[in-house]
Amino acid sequence: MAAATLSPAQAMSSETGSAARIPRHLAVIMDGNGRWAQRRRRPRVIGHRAGARAVNVCVDFCLAKGIEVLTLFAFSSENWGRPEDEVGALMKLFMGALEREVDELDRRGVRVRFIGERERFSDAIVARMDAAEAQTAGNAKLHLVIAASYGGRWDIARAARLLAQDVADGKLRPEEIDEQVLGGRITLSDLPAPDLFIRTGGEKRISNFLLWQLAYTELWFTDLLWPELDAATLQRAIDDYSGRERRFGLTGAQLAAPDETPE
């Protein structure tokens, strides 16, 4: 799979032709589980269970459309501060999903990957995460990335620490550090950058999700709560994305004639 760091020219090239209609990489914040449950006077955990079913809708859609990468924000670094009973319930749901879904994902050619502070999870969950990645490592139909105990600021700080250690070890000079070098240490640097970001639940912010990777991503928001997600909603997002002009800092005229240098 192609590297994530594309030059504007490469990115524009990938946007030409019919392939431009479908994003290569879809990133999603799955928001609204708790509110979905509260509106039905049910415990928040019921909303999280319903949200797990919406994940399958999203995976099915990506497989049908030929989307290469799907990154889902499952649990943020800040979510550890939620009530203890809710965090505990989420961990049980997470463990259950790992035990229940991985075989089917593997059968369908989905490669599973986790990003985030894995060490904050229990040993049992980490073992299941490692096993899921190992089991599906050879698959290529869809790369499913689960951001769990993840934060965009953590991601950038981690990359900076890695580079600082290289400098301390004499492997790298400070003046050699540029955007490309730093970007190479950010998670998902081996994958295409997200083309389209979707957030359900009505909030219009990115909430510390993929801060570096979303620099030129198209953003799409909906008031629909995550458990209500359906293929029609995803298609509306894709249709909206298809009508946008992605300029990557250039002008519309340059995009229309990329080989010509404007006077």
C-alpha positions in Angstrom: 0.0 0.0 0.0 1.3 3.5 -0.9 3.0 5.7 1.7 0.9 8.3 3.5 3.1 11.3 2.8 2.1 12.4 -0.7 3.3 15.6 -2.3 0.5 17.9 -3.6 1.2 16.8 -7.1 0.9 13.1 -6.2 -2.3 13.8 -4.3 -3.8 15.7 -7.2 -2.8 12.9 -9.6 -4.6 10.4 -7.4 -7.7 12.6 -7.5 -8.1 12.6 -11.3 -10.4 10.3 -13.2 -13.2 8.1 -11.9 -11.1 6.9 -8.9 -11.5 10.4 -7.4 -15.1 9.5 -6.6 -14.1 7.2 -3.8 -11.7 8.1 -1.0 -8.8 5.8 -0.5 -8.8 6.4 3.3 -11.9 7.1 5.4 -11.5 8.3 9.0 -14.5 8.3 11.3 -15.3 9.6 14.8 -18.2 7.4 16.0 -20.0 9.9 18.2 -23.5 9.6 19.8 -23.7 6.2 21.4 -24.5 7.5 24.9 -27.1 10.1 23.7 -28.7 7.4 21.6 -29.2 5.3 24.7 -30.3 8.2 26.9 -33.0 9.2 24.4 -34.4 5.7 24.9 -34.0 5.9 28.7 -31.4 3.1 28.5 -28.0 2.8 30.1 -25.1 4.3 28.1 -23.6 0.9 27.6 -26.6 -0.1 25.5 -25.7 2.7 23.1 -22.2 1.4 22.9 -23.5 -2.1 22.0 -25.7 -0.6 19.3 -22.7 1.4 18.1 -20.8 -1.8 17.6 -23.4 -2.9 15.0 -22.8 0.4 13.2 -19.2 -0.5 12.8 -20.2 -3.5 10.7 -22.3 -1.2 8.5 -19.2 0.9 7.9 -16.9 -2.0 7.2 -19.5 -3.5 4.8 -19.7 -0.2 3.0 -16.0 0.2 2.6 -15.6 -3.3 1.3 -18.4 -2.8 -1.2 -16.9 0.6 -2.4 -13.3 -0.5 -2.6 -12.1 1.9 0.1 -8.6 0.9 1.1 -8.3 2.1 4.7 -10.9 2.7 7.4 -9.7 4.3 10.6 -12.2 4.4 13.5 -11.8 6.5 16.7 -13.0 3.9 19.2 -11.6 5.2 22.5 -9.6 8.4 23.0 -6.9 9.1 25.6 -9.3 11.4 27.3 -12.0 8.7 27.6 -10.1 7.1 30.4 -11.5 9.9 32.5 -15.1 8.8 32.1 -17.0 7.1 35.0 -15.3 3.9 36.0 -18.3 1.7 35.4 -18.6 3.0 31.8 -14.9 2.5 31.1 -15.2 -1.0 32.5 -18.2 -1.8 30.3 -16.4 -0.4 27.3 -13.5 -2.7 28.0 -15.8 -5.7 28.2 -17.4 -4.7 24.9 -14.0 -4.2 23.3 -12.8 -7.6 24.5 -16.0 -9.3 23.3 -15.7 -7.6 19.8 -12.1 -8.8 19.5 -13.1 -12.4 20.3 -16.2 -12.4 18.2 -15.4 -10.4 15.0 -11.8 -11.1 14.1 -12.4 -14.5 12.4 -15.1 -13.0 10.2 -12.9 -10.0 9.4 -10.1 -12.3 8.5 -12.4 -14.4 6.3 -13.4 -11.2 4.4 -9.8 -10.1 3.8 -9.7 -7.3 6.3 -6.4 -6.5 8.0 -6.8 -5.2 11.6 -4.5 -2.7 13.2 -4.6 -0.8 16.5 -3.0 2.6 17.2 -2.7 4.3 20.6 -1.2 3.8 24.1 -1.6 0.0 24.1 0.1 -0.3 27.5 -2.9 1.3 29.2 -5.1 -1.7 28.4 -5.1 -4.9 30.5 -2.8 -7.7 29.5 -5.7 -9.8 28.3 -6.9 -7.1 25.9 -3.3 -6.4 24.6 -2.9 -10.1 23.9 -6.1 -10.1 21.9 -5.1 -7.0 20.0 -1.7 -8.6 19.2 -3.4 -11.8 18.1 -5.9 -10.0 15.9 -3.1 -8.1 14.1 -1.1 -11.3 13.6 -4.0 -13.3 12.3 -5.0 -10.7 9.7 -1.6 -9.4 8.8 -1.7 -10.9 5.3 -5.0 -9.4 4.3 -5.3 -6.6 1.8 -9.0 -5.9 0.9 -9.4 -3.4 3.6 -7.0 -2.0 6.2 -9.1 -1.5 9.4 -7.4 0.8 11.9 -8.8 1.0 15.4 -7.6 4.1 17.3 -7.9 3.0 21.0 -6.5 5.0 23.9 -5.3 7.3 21.1 -4.8 11.1 21.0 -3.4 13.2 18.2 -1.2 15.2 20.6 0.1 12.0 22.1 0.9 10.8 18.5 2.9 13.9 17.7 4.7 13.9 21.1 5.6 10.3 20.6 7.1 11.0 17.2 9.1 13.9 18.7 10.5 11.7 21.5 11.6 9.1 18.9 13.4 11.8 16.9 14.9 13.2 20.1 16.3 9.8 21.0 17.8 9.5 17.5 19.5 12.9 18.0 20.8 11.8 21.4 22.1 8.6 19.9 23.9 10.5 17.2 21.8 8.9 14.4 20.2 12.2 13.4 21.2 15.9 13.4 18.6 18.4 14.6 18.8 20.3 11.3 17.8 17.2 9.4 14.4 17.2 11.0 11.7 18.5 8.7 8.0 17.7 8.0 8.9 14.6 6.1 11.1 13.2 8.8 8.7 13.9 11.6 5.8 12.6 9.5 7.6 9.3 9.1 7.4 8.8 12.8 3.7 9.6 13.1 1.4 6.6 13.3 -0.1 5.4 9.9 2.9 7.0 8.1 2.9 3.8 5.9 -0.7 4.4 4.7 -2.4 7.0 2.5 -3.4 10.1 4.5 -7.2 10.3 5.2 -9.1 11.7 2.2 -12.5 12.0 4.0 -13.3 12.5 7.7 -16.8 11.8 9.0 -18.1 12.6 12.4 -21.6 11.6 13.6 -23.4 13.0 16.6 -23.7 16.7 15.6 -20.4 18.0 17.0 -18.2 19.9 14.6 -14.7 19.3 15.8 -12.0 16.7 15.4 -11.4 16.1 19.1 -7.7 15.3 19.1 -8.1 12.7 16.4 -5.3 12.3 13.8 -4.2 15.9 14.2 -1.2 15.5 11.9 -2.8 13.2 9.4 -5.9 15.3 8.8 -4.0 18.4 7.5 -5.7 18.2 4.0 -8.6 15.9 4.7 -12.1 16.9 3.7 -14.4 17.1 6.7 -18.1 16.0 6.8 -20.4 16.2 9.8 -23.9 14.8 10.4 -26.3 15.1 13.3 -27.1 11.4 13.0 -26.1 9.5 16.1 -23.6 6.7 15.5 -26.0 3.7 16.1 -28.3 5.2 13.5 -25.6 5.0 10.8 -26.6 3.4 7.5 -25.2 3.0 4.0 -27.3 5.8 2.7 -25.6 8.3 5.1 -22.2 7.1 4.1 -23.1 7.4 0.5 -24.2 11.1 1.1 -20.8 11.8 2.6 -19.0 10.2 -0.4 -21.2 12.1 -2.9 -20.4 15.4 -1.1 -16.7 14.5 -1.1 -16.8 13.8 -4.8 -18.0 17.3 -5.6 -15.3 19.0 -3.7 -12.1 20.5 -5.3 -9.0 19.5 -3.4 -6.4 22.1 -4.1 -3.7 21.3 -1.5 -2.7 24.9 -1.3 -2.6 25.5 -5.1 -5.1 27.4 -7.3 -8.0 26.0 -9.3 -6.1 27.1 -12.5 -3.1 25.0 -11.5 -5.2 22.0 -10.9 -6.9 22.4 -14.3 -3.4 22.6 -16.0 -1.0 20.9 -13.6 1.8 20.8 -16.2 1.7 24.6 -16.9 3.5 27.1 -14.7 1.3 30.2 -14.1 2.7 33.5 -15.1 
